[in-house]
Amino acid sequence: MERLLPDDAATSAPGAELATTLVPGDLVILEGDLGAGKTALARAIIRAPAGDPALDVPSPTFALVQPYDTPKGAVLHADLYRLGDPREVDELGLLDNPHAIVLVEWAERSPEIVGAASVVITLAIPPSRAGRQVSITRR
């Protein structure tokens, strides 16, 4: 699926749609430059199964991993931007729970995570600088 998201508010719609298709064990990687909307889309994906559109979903940049318990099961939101070495990903436990849905920003910092991904979301700011282009691929 590919689509243009004209503004920040439009970013939540594909996240909520995708959330309905995710199953325990899915590993979703979010690709894109700084400011492309990775965290905004992850928030929408997390809020949908939680059933709470106002749920506080902070960026996991400094915590590295934020866990959420939802009626659909465990959801982990990770940001590997600050990862010093790809081997450090093992300490985060992202692949430890086969029943969790895992969302990972900056996954390219860990080839292991990229290789395990079942869904790839790519976000880009188009040359016009208006909105975002999103592409979602299931592997």
C-alpha positions in Angstrom: 0.0 0.0 0.0 1.3 3.5 -0.9 -0.4 6.8 -0.2 0.2 10.5 0.4 -0.6 11.7 3.8 -1.4 15.4 3.4 -0.9 16.5 7.0 -0.1 15.2 10.5 -3.7 14.4 11.3 -3.8 12.1 8.2 -0.9 10.1 9.6 -3.1 8.4 12.2 -5.5 6.8 9.7 -3.0 4.3 8.1 -1.7 3.5 11.6 -5.1 2.6 12.9 -5.8 0.6 9.7 -2.5 -1.3 9.9 -3.1 -2.0 13.6 -6.2 -4.0 12.8 -4.1 -6.4 10.6 -1.2 -6.9 13.0 -1.1 -10.2 14.9 1.0 -11.3 17.9 4.5 -12.0 16.7 4.5 -9.3 14.0 7.7 -7.2 13.9 7.1 -3.8 12.2 10.0 -1.6 11.2 9.5 2.1 10.5 12.0 3.6 8.1 12.5 7.3 7.2 14.6 10.3 7.9 14.3 12.4 11.0 11.0 14.2 11.0 9.4 11.8 8.5 6.7 10.8 10.9 7.8 7.4 12.3 6.9 8.1 15.9 3.6 9.7 14.9 2.6 6.6 12.9 3.8 4.3 15.7 1.6 6.3 18.2 -1.5 5.6 16.0 -0.6 1.9 15.7 -0.3 1.6 19.5 -3.4 3.7 20.3 -5.7 1.6 18.1 -5.3 -1.8 19.9 -5.2 0.0 23.2 -8.6 1.5 22.4 -7.4 4.9 23.7 -6.9 7.7 21.1 -5.5 9.9 23.9 -3.0 7.3 25.3 0.3 9.0 26.1 2.8 7.4 23.8 6.2 9.0 24.3 9.1 8.6 21.9 11.3 5.8 23.1 14.4 7.6 22.0 15.9 7.7 25.4 14.3 4.7 27.1 15.0 2.6 23.9 11.9 0.5 24.5 8.4 1.4 25.8 6.1 -1.6 26.5 2.3 -1.3 26.3 -0.3 -3.8 27.5 -3.4 -3.7 25.2 -6.5 -5.9 24.9 -4.8 -7.3 21.7 -1.7 -8.2 23.8 1.7 -6.8 24.4 3.1 -4.1 22.1 6.7 -3.0 22.3 7.8 0.3 20.8 11.6 0.6 20.3 13.9 3.3 18.9 17.4 2.0 18.0 18.7 5.5 17.1 20.9 5.6 20.2 22.1 2.0 19.9 25.9 2.0 20.0 26.5 -1.5 18.6 24.1 -3.8 16.7 24.8 -6.5 19.3 23.2 -4.4 22.0 19.8 -5.1 20.5 19.8 -8.5 22.2 19.7 -6.8 25.6 16.5 -5.0 24.7 14.5 -8.3 24.4 12.6 -7.3 21.3 12.6 -10.9 20.0 12.0 -12.6 23.3 8.2 -12.6 23.4 6.8 -14.4 20.3 3.3 -13.1 21.2 4.2 -9.4 21.3 3.7 -6.9 18.4 7.0 -5.1 18.1 7.4 -1.6 16.4 11.0 -0.5 15.7 12.2 2.8 14.6 15.8 3.1 13.2 15.9 -0.7 12.7 18.7 -0.4 10.2 21.0 -0.1 13.1 20.4 -3.9 13.7 20.5 -6.2 10.7 19.0 -8.9 13.0 15.8 -6.8 13.5 15.6 -5.9 9.8 15.9 -9.6 8.8 13.1 -10.6 11.3 10.6 -7.9 10.1 7.2 -9.0 8.9 6.0 -5.5 8.0 8.1 -2.6 6.6 6.7 1.0 6.7 8.7 3.6 4.8 7.9 7.3 5.3 9.3 10.1 3.2 8.8 13.8 2.9 8.1 14.4 -0.8 10.1 17.1 -2.8 7.1 19.5 -2.4 7.6 19.2 1.4 3.8 18.9 1.7 2.7 15.9 3.8 4.4 12.5 3.8 4.5 9.6 1.5 3.9 6.3 3.2 4.5 2.8 1.9 3.6 -0.4 3.8 4.8 -3.8 2.7 4.1 -7.1 4.4 6.9 -9.7 4.0 
